[in-house]
């Protein structure tokens, strides 16, 4: 399901945004 764990965006902002989306998705799924 989560496929952005190994992803490394160019900008830290994007990284944080992706992390937030991941956490939100996880909390929504569980």
LUMVOBA-888598 format. One line per field, with one value per residue: residue number from 0; residue in one letter; chain; x, y, z of N, C-alpha, C, CB in turn. Coordinates in steps of 0.1 Angstrom, whole numbers, padded with zeros to 4 digits. Glycine has a CB too. Layout:
% residues N
num: [NUM	...]
residuo: [a	...]
cadena: [A	...]
nx: [X	...]
ny: [Y	...]
nz: [Z	...]
cax: [X	...]
cay: [Y	...]
caz: [Z	...]
cx: [X	...]
cy: [Y	...]
cz: [Z	...]
cbx: [X	...]
cby: [Y	...]
cbz: [Z	...]
//
This chain:
% residues 30
num: [0	1	2	3	4	5	6	7	8	9	10	11	12	13	14	15	16	17	18	19	20	21	22	23	24	25	26	27	28	29]
residuo: [x	x	x	x	x	x	x	x	x	x	x	x	x	x	x	x	x	x	x	x	x	x	x	x	x	x	x	x	x	x]
cadena: [A	A	A	A	A	A	A	A	A	A	A	A	A	A	A	A	A	A	A	A	A	A	A	A	A	A	A	A	A	A]
nx: [0008	0018	0040	0059	0079	0106	0111	0127	0121	0130	0130	0130	0105	0086	0092	0084	0057	0049	0053	0035	0011	0014	0012	-0013	-0028	-0022	-0034	-0060	-0065	-0061]
ny: [-0012	0013	0030	0050	0050	0045	0065	0096	0127	0157	0182	0191	0200	0188	0162	0162	0168	0145	0126	0134	0129	0101	0093	0102	0086	0061	0063	0067	0043	0024]
nz: [0000	0010	-0008	-0008	0009	0004	-0012	-0022	-0023	-0041	-0027	0007	0017	0000	0008	0035	0031	0017	0037	0056	0042	0039	0066	0072	0055	0065	0091	0083	0070	0090]
cax: [0000	0026	0051	0068	0088	0120	0112	0134	0119	0142	0129	0125	0091	0079	0094	0075	0043	0046	0053	0022	0001	0015	0007	-0028	-0034	-0021	-0044	-0073	-0067	-0063]
cay: [0000	0025	0028	0062	0049	0046	0077	0107	0139	0167	0192	0187	0203	0177	0150	0163	0167	0131	0119	0137	0121	0087	0091	0104	0074	0050	0065	0065	0028	0017]
caz: [0000	0011	-0017	-0008	0021	-0001	-0021	-0017	-0031	-0043	-0017	0020	0018	-0006	0016	0047	0026	0014	0050	0062	0034	0043	0080	0072	0048	0074	0101	0077	0067	0103]
cx: [0009	0039	0060	0078	0103	0122	0119	0132	0130	0142	0124	0110	0083	0080	0084	0060	0040	0045	0039	0011	0002	0009	-0008	-0034	-0033	-0032	-0058	-0076	-0070	-0073]
cy: [0013	0023	0040	0062	0051	0057	0088	0119	0148	0177	0186	0189	0192	0165	0151	0162	0152	0123	0121	0129	0107	0085	0092	0091	0063	0051	0063	0050	0021	0024]
cz: [0000	0002	-0018	0003	0016	-0010	-0014	-0026	-0031	-0031	-0004	0022	0012	0002	0028	0042	0023	0027	0056	0055	0038	0056	0080	0065	0058	0085	0096	0075	0080	0111]
cbx: [-0009	0030	0046	0059	0087	0123	0098	0149	0106	0141	0120	0133	0088	0085	0108	0077	0041	0057	0064	0019	0003	0030	0013	-0031	-0025	-0007	-0042	-0074	-0054	-0050]
cby: [0000	0028	0025	0074	0036	0033	0081	0104	0146	0174	0204	0194	0217	0174	0149	0177	0175	0125	0124	0152	0123	0083	0102	0116	0071	0050	0079	0073	0023	0016]
cbz: [0012	0026	-0031	-0008	0028	-0008	-0025	-0015	-0026	-0056	-0022	0031	0012	-0020	0021	0054	0013	0005	0059	0061	0019	0043	0089	0063	0035	0081	0107	0064	0060	0110]
//
